[in-house]
Amino acid sequence: MALADLSVELDTDSGVFAADRLDRGTRILLDHAPTPPQSGDILDLGCGYGPISVAVASRSHHAQVWAVDVNNRALGLTRDNAARVGLTNITATRPEEVPDEVRFAAIYSNPPIHIGKAALHDVLLRWLPRLDADGAAYLVVQKNLGSDSLTKWLTEQGYPTERLTSQVGYRILQVRRTSTGV
Ligand SMILES: C[S@@+](CC[C@H](N)C(=O)[O-])C[C@H]1O[C@@H](n2cnc3c(N)ncnc32)[C@H](O)[C@@H]1O
Protein backbone atom coordinates (compact mmCIF):
# COMPACT_ATOMS: atom_id res chain seq x y z
CA MET A 1 0.00 0.00 0.00
CA ALA A 2 1.64 3.26 -1.13
CA LEU A 3 0.09 6.50 0.15
CA ALA A 4 1.67 9.95 0.25
CA ASP A 5 2.65 9.50 3.90
CA LEU A 6 2.91 5.73 4.22
CA SER A 7 4.34 2.90 2.17
CA VAL A 8 3.91 -0.61 3.58
CA GLU A 9 3.57 -4.16 2.27
CA LEU A 10 0.33 -5.79 3.40
CA ASP A 11 -0.73 -9.41 3.05
CA THR A 12 -4.02 -10.21 1.38
CA ASP A 13 -5.67 -13.46 0.39
CA SER A 14 -8.31 -14.76 -1.96
CA GLY A 15 -11.73 -14.69 -0.34
CA VAL A 16 -11.03 -11.29 1.17
CA PHE A 17 -12.15 -8.03 -0.43
CA ALA A 18 -9.60 -6.48 -2.84
CA ALA A 19 -7.20 -9.39 -2.54
CA ASP A 20 -4.99 -8.31 -5.44
CA ARG A 21 -4.48 -4.59 -4.76
CA LEU A 22 -5.57 -1.60 -2.69
CA ASP A 23 -9.19 -0.92 -3.66
CA ARG A 24 -9.65 2.34 -5.56
CA GLY A 25 -12.36 3.55 -3.18
CA THR A 26 -10.20 2.76 -0.16
CA ARG A 27 -7.31 4.71 -1.70
CA ILE A 28 -9.58 7.70 -2.29
CA LEU A 29 -10.79 7.55 1.32
CA LEU A 30 -7.23 7.37 2.65
CA ASP A 31 -6.04 10.16 0.34
CA HIS A 32 -8.90 12.57 1.00
CA ALA A 33 -10.57 11.96 4.37
CA PRO A 34 -9.51 14.25 7.22
CA THR A 35 -6.62 13.26 9.46
CA PRO A 36 -7.94 10.97 12.21
CA PRO A 37 -8.31 12.20 15.79
CA GLN A 38 -5.01 11.86 17.66
CA SER A 39 -6.54 9.98 20.60
CA GLY A 40 -9.61 8.02 21.60
CA ASP A 41 -11.23 5.04 19.92
CA ILE A 42 -11.65 4.87 16.14
CA LEU A 43 -13.65 2.29 14.19
CA ASP A 44 -12.73 0.73 10.85
CA LEU A 45 -16.07 -0.80 9.91
CA GLY A 46 -15.54 -3.79 7.60
CA CYS A 47 -11.76 -3.88 7.85
CA GLY A 48 -10.99 -6.55 5.25
CA TYR A 49 -7.23 -7.21 5.35
CA GLY A 50 -6.78 -3.93 7.23
CA PRO A 51 -5.57 -1.16 4.91
CA ILE A 52 -7.76 1.51 6.53
CA SER A 53 -6.85 0.38 10.06
CA VAL A 54 -3.15 0.37 9.25
CA ALA A 55 -3.27 3.86 7.73
CA VAL A 56 -5.40 5.31 10.54
CA ALA A 57 -3.35 3.67 13.30
CA SER A 58 -0.13 4.90 11.66
CA ARG A 59 -1.47 8.42 11.45
CA SER A 60 -2.77 8.38 15.05
CA HIS A 61 -0.38 6.45 17.23
CA HIS A 62 -2.21 7.42 20.41
CA ALA A 63 -5.63 6.34 19.19
CA GLN A 64 -7.01 2.82 19.58
CA VAL A 65 -8.31 1.46 16.28
CA TRP A 66 -11.05 -1.16 16.35
CA ALA A 67 -10.97 -3.17 13.11
CA VAL A 68 -14.21 -5.12 12.80
CA ASP A 69 -15.31 -7.60 10.20
CA VAL A 70 -17.55 -10.66 9.99
CA ASN A 71 -14.90 -12.51 7.96
CA ASN A 72 -12.47 -14.30 10.28
CA ARG A 73 -9.82 -14.61 7.58
CA ALA A 74 -9.95 -10.83 7.15
CA LEU A 75 -9.48 -10.36 10.89
CA GLY A 76 -6.47 -12.70 10.88
CA LEU A 77 -4.90 -10.80 8.00
CA THR A 78 -5.50 -7.47 9.74
CA ARG A 79 -3.79 -8.78 12.89
CA ASP A 80 -0.86 -10.09 10.84
CA ASN A 81 -0.58 -6.84 8.90
CA ALA A 82 -0.66 -4.73 12.07
CA ALA A 83 2.15 -6.85 13.52
CA ARG A 84 4.10 -6.74 10.29
CA VAL A 85 4.01 -2.93 10.27
CA GLY A 86 4.77 -2.80 14.01
CA LEU A 87 1.47 -1.26 15.08
CA THR A 88 0.16 -2.14 18.55
CA ASN A 89 -2.89 0.16 18.51
CA ILE A 90 -5.17 -2.01 16.36
CA THR A 91 -7.67 -4.51 17.79
CA ALA A 92 -9.11 -6.72 15.04
CA THR A 93 -12.27 -8.40 16.20
CA ARG A 94 -15.76 -9.51 15.33
CA PRO A 95 -18.47 -6.84 15.76
CA GLU A 96 -20.06 -8.52 18.77
CA GLU A 97 -16.74 -8.57 20.63
CA VAL A 98 -16.39 -4.79 20.80
CA PRO A 99 -17.32 -3.84 24.38
CA ASP A 100 -20.67 -2.04 24.57
CA GLU A 101 -19.22 0.94 26.40
CA VAL A 102 -16.72 1.85 23.67
CA ARG A 103 -17.58 5.10 21.86
CA PHE A 104 -15.80 6.30 18.74
CA ALA A 105 -14.15 9.62 18.02
CA ALA A 106 -14.37 8.73 14.32
CA ILE A 107 -15.40 5.95 11.98
CA TYR A 108 -13.67 5.24 8.67
CA SER A 109 -15.19 2.74 6.30
CA ASN A 110 -15.39 1.39 2.80
CA PRO A 111 -18.73 -0.15 3.75
CA PRO A 112 -20.10 -3.50 2.56
CA ILE A 113 -22.50 -2.19 -0.07
CA HIS A 114 -22.75 -5.69 -1.56
CA ILE A 115 -24.76 -7.02 1.41
CA GLY A 116 -27.79 -5.07 0.17
CA LYS A 117 -29.49 -1.90 1.23
CA ALA A 118 -31.47 -3.23 4.21
CA ALA A 119 -28.48 -5.05 5.71
CA LEU A 120 -26.22 -2.06 5.11
CA HIS A 121 -28.70 0.22 6.83
CA ASP A 122 -28.80 -2.17 9.81
CA VAL A 123 -25.00 -2.18 10.03
CA LEU A 124 -24.80 1.62 9.90
CA LEU A 125 -27.54 2.04 12.51
CA ARG A 126 -25.68 -0.39 14.74
CA TRP A 127 -22.49 1.70 14.77
CA LEU A 128 -23.35 5.35 14.11
CA PRO A 129 -25.10 5.78 17.50
CA ARG A 130 -21.73 4.91 19.05
CA LEU A 131 -20.01 7.98 17.64
CA ASP A 132 -19.02 10.62 20.18
CA ALA A 133 -21.37 13.61 20.08
CA ASP A 134 -18.77 15.60 18.14
CA GLY A 135 -17.50 12.62 16.16
CA ALA A 136 -17.89 11.92 12.46
CA ALA A 137 -17.92 8.93 10.16
CA TYR A 138 -16.21 8.98 6.77
CA LEU A 139 -17.63 6.55 4.23
CA VAL A 140 -16.43 6.02 0.67
CA VAL A 141 -19.23 4.95 -1.64
CA GLN A 142 -19.41 4.70 -5.40
CA LYS A 143 -21.82 7.14 -6.99
CA ASN A 144 -23.37 4.39 -9.09
CA LEU A 145 -23.79 2.17 -6.01
CA GLY A 146 -26.12 4.60 -4.33
CA SER A 147 -24.02 7.23 -2.55
CA ASP A 148 -26.62 9.94 -3.09
CA SER A 149 -29.58 7.90 -1.83
CA LEU A 150 -27.45 6.79 1.15
CA THR A 151 -26.70 10.44 1.93
CA LYS A 152 -30.40 11.25 1.90
CA TRP A 153 -31.32 8.23 4.01
CA LEU A 154 -28.64 8.92 6.63
CA THR A 155 -29.78 12.52 6.96
CA GLU A 156 -33.39 11.38 7.36
CA GLN A 157 -32.27 9.04 10.15
CA GLY A 158 -30.89 12.03 12.09
CA TYR A 159 -27.28 11.79 10.91
CA PRO A 160 -26.59 14.93 8.86
CA THR A 161 -24.51 13.75 5.92
CA GLU A 162 -22.62 15.74 3.32
CA ARG A 163 -20.38 14.94 0.42
CA LEU A 164 -16.82 15.91 1.34
CA THR A 165 -15.40 15.20 -2.07
CA SER A 166 -16.12 13.40 -5.29
CA GLN A 167 -13.34 11.58 -7.17
CA VAL A 168 -13.62 9.42 -10.29
CA GLY A 169 -17.08 8.14 -9.47
CA TYR A 170 -16.54 7.78 -5.71
CA ARG A 171 -17.87 10.05 -3.03
CA ILE A 172 -16.57 10.50 0.49
CA LEU A 173 -19.50 11.08 2.81
CA GLN A 174 -19.09 12.81 6.14
CA VAL A 175 -21.73 11.66 8.61
CA ARG A 176 -22.27 13.63 11.81
CA ARG A 177 -23.97 12.49 14.97
CA THR A 178 -26.63 14.69 16.41
CA SER A 179 -28.24 14.81 19.82
CA THR A 180 -31.12 12.76 18.44
CA GLY A 181 -28.83 9.70 18.19
CA VAL A 182 -28.99 7.09 20.94
C1 LIG B 1 -15.86 -3.09 0.72
S1 LIG B 1 -15.07 -4.23 1.82
C2 LIG B 1 -13.78 -3.18 2.49
C3 LIG B 1 -12.62 -3.95 3.06
C4 LIG B 1 -11.42 -3.10 3.50
N1 LIG B 1 -11.82 -2.12 4.50
C5 LIG B 1 -10.77 -2.42 2.33
O1 LIG B 1 -10.91 -1.20 2.23
O2 LIG B 1 -10.12 -3.11 1.51
C6 LIG B 1 -16.27 -4.39 3.11
C7 LIG B 1 -15.95 -5.33 4.24
O3 LIG B 1 -17.07 -5.37 5.12
C8 LIG B 1 -17.16 -6.67 5.67
N2 LIG B 1 -18.52 -6.84 6.22
C9 LIG B 1 -19.64 -7.36 5.62
N3 LIG B 1 -20.67 -7.35 6.45
C10 LIG B 1 -20.23 -6.82 7.63
C11 LIG B 1 -20.84 -6.56 8.88
N4 LIG B 1 -22.12 -6.83 9.13
N5 LIG B 1 -20.09 -6.02 9.87
C12 LIG B 1 -18.78 -5.74 9.64
N6 LIG B 1 -18.14 -5.96 8.47
C13 LIG B 1 -18.85 -6.50 7.48
C14 LIG B 1 -16.81 -7.58 4.53
O4 LIG B 1 -16.40 -8.86 5.00
C15 LIG B 1 -15.68 -6.78 3.85
O5 LIG B 1 -14.43 -7.16 4.34
Ligand as a Chemical Component Dictionary entry (heavy atoms), coordinates in Angstrom:
data_LIG
# 
_chem_comp.id                   LIG 
_chem_comp.type                 NON-POLYMER 
_chem_comp.pdbx_formal_charge   0 
_chem_comp.three_letter_code    LIG 
# 
loop_
_chem_comp_atom.comp_id 
_chem_comp_atom.atom_id 
_chem_comp_atom.alt_atom_id 
_chem_comp_atom.type_symbol 
_chem_comp_atom.charge 
_chem_comp_atom.model_Cartn_x 
_chem_comp_atom.model_Cartn_y 
_chem_comp_atom.model_Cartn_z 
_chem_comp_atom.pdbx_ordinal 
LIG C1  C1  C 0  -15.861 -3.086 0.720 1  
LIG S1  S1  S 1  -15.071 -4.235 1.817 2  
LIG C2  C2  C 0  -13.784 -3.179 2.486 3  
LIG C3  C3  C 0  -12.618 -3.949 3.062 4  
LIG C4  C4  C 0  -11.417 -3.098 3.504 5  
LIG N1  N1  N 0  -11.816 -2.123 4.495 6  
LIG C5  C5  C 0  -10.773 -2.419 2.326 7  
LIG O1  O1  O 0  -10.912 -1.203 2.234 8  
LIG O2  O2  O -1 -10.123 -3.108 1.514 9  
LIG C6  C6  C 0  -16.270 -4.389 3.105 10 
LIG C7  C7  C 0  -15.946 -5.333 4.236 11 
LIG O3  O3  O 0  -17.069 -5.370 5.119 12 
LIG C8  C8  C 0  -17.164 -6.668 5.673 13 
LIG N2  N2  N 0  -18.521 -6.843 6.218 14 
LIG C9  C9  C 0  -19.637 -7.357 5.619 15 
LIG N3  N3  N 0  -20.668 -7.349 6.452 16 
LIG C10 C10 C 0  -20.233 -6.816 7.628 17 
LIG C11 C11 C 0  -20.838 -6.555 8.885 18 
LIG N4  N4  N 0  -22.120 -6.830 9.126 19 
LIG N5  N5  N 0  -20.085 -6.016 9.869 20 
LIG C12 C12 C 0  -18.776 -5.743 9.645 21 
LIG N6  N6  N 0  -18.143 -5.964 8.475 22 
LIG C13 C13 C 0  -18.853 -6.495 7.477 23 
LIG C14 C14 C 0  -16.810 -7.584 4.530 24 
LIG O4  O4  O 0  -16.401 -8.862 5.001 25 
LIG C15 C15 C 0  -15.681 -6.778 3.847 26 
LIG O5  O5  O 0  -14.427 -7.165 4.344 27 
# 
loop_
_chem_comp_bond.comp_id 
_chem_comp_bond.atom_id_1 
_chem_comp_bond.atom_id_2 
_chem_comp_bond.value_order 
_chem_comp_bond.pdbx_ordinal 
LIG C1  S1  SING 1  
LIG S1  C2  SING 2  
LIG S1  C6  SING 3  
LIG C2  C3  SING 4  
LIG C3  C4  SING 5  
LIG C4  N1  SING 6  
LIG C4  C5  SING 7  
LIG C5  O1  DOUB 8  
LIG C5  O2  SING 9  
LIG C6  C7  SING 10 
LIG C7  O3  SING 11 
LIG C7  C15 SING 12 
LIG O3  C8  SING 13 
LIG C8  N2  SING 14 
LIG C8  C14 SING 15 
LIG N2  C9  SING 16 
LIG N2  C13 SING 17 
LIG C9  N3  DOUB 18 
LIG N3  C10 SING 19 
LIG C10 C11 SING 20 
LIG C10 C13 DOUB 21 
LIG C11 N4  SING 22 
LIG C11 N5  DOUB 23 
LIG N5  C12 SING 24 
LIG C12 N6  DOUB 25 
LIG N6  C13 SING 26 
LIG C14 O4  SING 27 
LIG C14 C15 SING 28 
LIG C15 O5  SING 29 
# 
